[in-house]
Amino acid sequence: MLLHVPQVLAGEELARLRQALETAEWTDGRETVGAQGAQVKRNQQLPDASPLRAELGRVVLAALQRSPLFFSAALPLKFLPPRFNRYTGGGEYGFHVDGAVMGLGQGEQLRSDLSCTLFLCEPEEYDGGELVVSDTYGEHEVKLPAGDLILYPSSSLHRVTPVTRGARLASFFWVQSMVRDDARRAMLFEMDAAIEALRRGGADREAVLRLTGVYHNLLRQWAEV
């Protein structure tokens, strides 16, 4: 499931991140990938040990907690703390698949079920820089307004096209979902959206309650917590 989550960040929060990143000290993005990824990756990142990365990552995670749409789609169990990258001067990231298991420190691991890119620049600020996600339905190009997020399965083949003008700033991170299977997670998302639409539309309360019970019983059956 490929999902656009609008306005995760807006106003002062977005301006705060932009200002901090404009003057940040960047390092070679290849430092955080393996040998295969390093062959196709040309960008810059905030160092993993950077206090600024940790500070801005907390802002992103707090914003996600306020997004019912994100929670409904991702059903998050664990997050890899958000990272931040910068593409400019022809920088790109060729087709790749994200690692399946990532370390969280102190021996804890995260299974990457969902990949997330939070755009921090407006599309007109730079040329190129589209996130291209390839699946059974073809290739999907994504270039969203500042503050908007794209959520997609980490198993997807994807790339970032060369940035030929300006700079593309983004936050990216991974989620381990309570529901491992993408198809099951998508069904729960559609059911949750339908329940909310019925509730807003004044549908029969008993019927909505029964459907809500089905949703939670499926989640109970499929969740890994």
Disulfide bonds with the S-S distance in Angstrom:
none
